[in-house]
């Protein structure tokens, strides 16, 4: 209980004390931890009955471990389908057999080929627009580009998600995760249309956005409000800044964060403490005039955020299915995802090569950089040629 926020009630042998708990520790004010006088506590040590407030109950985290397990299983299945030894000339960790990884030059994340990710449901704008395969906006958030990609995302999800699920339960946090991932996929599709996209980063940024809006909408129950607010802003800014590096889909990050931020005002709202105190006041005790469950600003943010979220998703889907490229309306927006420097290029797109098979000799020429190379590979398959082309163009 923070100093200055005590709300004493009349001592009685039938007194009931609602108690709430939070993973944020001393940073949250527990407005319904109602203290009694010290003398009364001595004279009637067993007169206080503790009741858990359902609005602040502690949930057992089940969803987050299940989601992490699901992501891991999907990655294992993806590597099984990839079958590097059969489809590529060279592989990393060959002792893993068909679970071995593509060459580092093709995939430095220790993972499958791009063609395998496409087969498994990676986000590819042309398939969404031309074939109306809208489900790719969801399936892509369960796929990962490699072991490093999977570990980074799942460790972040474990740290953030477990605590949020303990606080708000699996239904709200699961909805926040999936809808934020959809928002990230949607924004990514509008701005990055020349390459495939996979990963749960948009969903994870949605959790960050939800944490920030939850702090704002439940502002009155926090003790160190400004410190918490600034900490979340700094963490978010640092993660978004990393997104300006090449091969990182910052539009998915921003779309997920925005969706999660709006959704947090809708799903993570808490009743004001005066309403909870009144609700759990024993019968017969004098109480102040009835207070509303939520404050006016909480209701206003709820309505505005829900409206903006629905309108945003509808507008985004209409634009996407209509074949709109958002870069045509914002010439500088591509800098929000990658800033070119002398050390790296922001050009992205599938590798393209011209090939010529003469007996056992395969000649490849990269269309983007003009490099040529000859390989000894009799009867090269399309997958093998594409893998070699990717290595040659990188």
N, C-alpha and C positions, 0 to 999 in steps of 0.2 A: 504494500500500500504506500503510495507516495505521500510525502509530507504535505499537509494542507488539504488533503482530499478525503479526510475521514467524514463519515456520515453516521454518527451515533444514533442508536434507537433506544427506546425505553427498555430497561432491564425487566426481565420477567422469567419465571420458571418455564414458560412455554415458548420462549423466544426462538426464532428460527434464523439462522445465519446463512444466506446464500453465499457460496464461494465460487470464484472463477479462477482459472489458471491460464497461463500463457507461456509459450516457448520463448517469448521475447524477454522474459525475466523481469528485471526492475524497470524496464522501459515502458511497461504498460500500467496504467492505473486500474486497480481493481475496485470499481465504484460500489460493488455490492458486498465487499468484505466489511461487514458492519461490526465495529468493535463495541464492547460493553465496558462499563466502568471497572476499574481494577478491584474495588471493594466487592462488587457484585460477582466478579470472577472468582474471588477467594471464597465468598460465602456460598456460591452455588457453582462449583466447578463443572458439574455435569448438566447444567441447565441449558446449555447451548446445543442446538441441533444443527448440523451442517447439511445443507442441501446443494447439490450441484445445479447450477443454472444451465439450462439446455442450450442457451445461446452462446455459451462459452465452454461447452463440454470438450473434453480431451478425446480426440478420435485416435483409434489405432490405425497406423499407416499400413494399408494393404494395397492400394492402387499403384503407388509409386514403385514398389518392388515388382509388381506384376507387369507394369509398363517397361521397366528396365529389362526384365526377363524376356518379354516379347520382342524388344529391340535386338537383344542378343540372339535369340532364336532365329529371327528374320535374317540377321547377318550371316549366321551359320548356313542357313538354307541358300542364301545368295552365293556364298563361296562354293557350296556344293554344285549349284547350277553353273557357276563360272567355269569350273574344271580347267584351270590354267594349263596343266600338262598336255591336254588334248588340243587346246585351241591356240596356244602361244608357243613361240620358239624357246623362250627362257622364262623361268619362274623364280620367285623368291620363296625360300623355305620349302624346297622340293620334298623334304621328308614328310610333309603334311599330305602328300598325294594330291587328290583332286581339290583339297582345301588350301593348297598353296596359293601365294599371292602373285599378282601381275608384277612385271619388272618395275623397279623403282622409277625409271624414267617415264613409264606410262602412268603409274599410280604411286606417288611417294607416300601415300597414307596407309600402305599395306592393305590392299583391298582388291576388289574385282575390276573388270574392265567396264568401260562406259556402256558397251553393248549389253552386258549382263544387267547393269543397273536399269537400262531402258526396258529390258525384258521383264524385270521384276516390278516395274511401276514407277520409275523415276519421272519427275515432272518434265515434260517436253511440250512446249507451248503449241507446236504444230499439231500434235495429237489431240490436244484439248480443243483447239480451234477448228481444225479440219474434220476430225473424227468425233468430236464432242465427248472425249473420254475425260469427263469432269472429275472422275474419282481419282485421277492422278494427283489432284491437289491435296488429297488426304494420304494416299499410299506413299507418297514421297517422304513424308515426315517419319516413316518407320524404317526407311533405308538409310544406310551410311556408306560413305565413300571408302572407309577402311577402318582398321583397328584403332588407329590414333583418333580418328574422327568419332568413332563410337565411344571410346573411353572418355574423351573430353566432354562430350555431351551428357553421357550417363552419370559421370561423377558430379557434374553441375546439377543435373536433375535430382540426384540423390540428396545433395546438400540443401537445395532450395525446396524441392518438392516434399520431402519428408516432413519438414517443419510446417509447411502450408497445409498439408493434409491432416496433420495432428490438430491444427487450429480450426479448419473449415470443413473437413470431411472429404470423402472420395468423390462424391457427386459433383460438388462445386469445383474442386481442383481438377478433376478429370475433364469437365466441360471447359474450364479455362485453358487447359493444355491443348485439347483438340481444336477448339475454335480459334485459339491464337495461332496454332500451326496452320490452319486453313487461311487465316488472314495473312500470314507470312508468305504462303505459297501464292496467294492471289496477287499481292503486290510484286513479288518476284516475277510472276508471269507477265505483268504489264510492262516491266522495265527490262528484263533480261530474257530475250527470246531466241538467242542464238546457241544456247547450250543447255544441257540438262541440269537439274537441281535435285539434291537429296539432302536429308538431314533434319534433325529435330530442333535446330537452333531457333527457328521462328517461334516454336512452342515454348522454348525456355525463356526467350525474351518476353513472351507473353506473361510468364509467371513473374518476371521482374516488374513488368508494367502493372500487373495486378497487385503486387506488393505496394507499389507507389500509390495507386489510387485507393487502396485499402487504408493506407496511412492518412490520406487526405480526407476520405469520407468518415473515418472514425477518429478524427483529430482529437476530440475531447477526452478520449480514454488513454491517451499516451502522455507519459511524463516528459521524456527528452524528445520532444516533437521535432524541433529544428535540426537537432543532431541526426536523428533517424532519417529525416527528409533529405538532408545534404548527403548523407552516406549513400542512400539509394541513388541519388542523382549522379554522384561521382562514379559509382560502380557501373551504372548504365552508360554514362558517357565514355568510360574507358573501353567497355565492350563494343560500343558502336564505333569508336575510333579504330579499333583493330579491324573493323570491317572495311576500311579503305584500302586494305592490302589486296593484291590480286588473288583470284580463285576463292574469295570469300563473298558470299551472297549477302551483302548488307541490306538489300531491299527486303529480303526475307526477315532479317532481324528487325528492321523498322516496322514492317507490316505486322509482325507478331507482337511487338511491343505496343503498338497503337491499339490493336485489337484487345490485348490483355489489359491495357490501361482502361479502356472504355468498359470492358466486361467486369473489371474489378469493382467499379461503382455499382454494378447491378448485382453481382453474386456475393461480394464480400462485405456487404453493409451490415452493421451491428446496431441493435437498439441502443438508445441513449440510456445512461446509467440511472437517471431519475425514474424512468419508466420501469426498469428492472427492479429497483428498490421498492417501488409501489406494488408491483406484481407479487413480490415475495414477502410483503409485510403481513404478519399474522392478522387474522380477523379481530376486530375490536380495537385496534390501535389507531390513533389519530394519524391522518396522512394529509399531505398537501393536496391542492387541487390536481385532478387527473392530468397527467402529462401524456403527450402523444408518443407513440413508440419510436418514431424517427424524427429527427430535426428537419426543419424546412429545407435547409441547404442539402441535406442528404436526399430528400425526395426529389429536389430539383436536379441534382446530379444524376440520380437514377433515371429520370425521364429523359434528360438530354443525352446521356450516354447510350441508353438503349435505342433511342431514335437514330442517333448518329451511327451506331453499329449496324443497324438494319439497313439504313440508307446506303452506308458505305459498301456493305457486302453486295447489295443489289446492283448498285452502280458499277462496282468492280467487275462483277460477273457479266453484266451487259457489255461493258467495254471489252472484256477479254474474249467473249464468244463472238463479238463483232469484229475481232481482228485488229483492235486498236493497239498501237505501239505508243506507250506513254512518253517515250523519248521524243516523239514528233512534236509534243506540246511543251516539252521542258528540255531545252538543249543542254542545260548544265547539270541536270539531275544525275547523269551517269557518274559524276564526280563523287556523289554520296556513297557509291559502292566501291569505287577504285580510283585512286589518284595516281596517274602515271609519273614516274620519276626516272632518273638516269639508271637506276638499279633494276627496275622491272617495267614490264609493259602491261597494259590493261586489255589488250586485244584478246578476245575470247571467242571460241567457236570450235566446232569439230574439225579434227585434222583431215585434210584432203590430199590425196596423192594420186599420181598417175603411175600405173604399174604395167610391167611387161614381163611375161613369163616365157623364157626360152629354155625348154628342157627342165633341168633342175635349178636353173638360175632365175632368180626373181629380181628385177630392177625396179626400184621405187624412186620417185622424185616428189618431194614435198611441194605442194602448190604455193604455200605461204612464204617459205624461206628459200626455195630453190635447191635445197640440199638433195643429193642423189646418193644411193647406196645399192650395192648388189649383194643379195643373200643367196646362199645355197639352200634351197627349200623346194624340193620336188612336190608338185601337186598342192601348192599353198591354198588353204581355205580362205574364205572371205574374212573370218574372224582373225586369222593369223595375219593377213595383209593389213587389216585395220589396226591391229596391235602394233605391228612394225611401223606403220605410218605415223601413229601417235608418238612413238619414241623418236622417229626421225624429225618430226616437226617441232618437238619440244626442245 
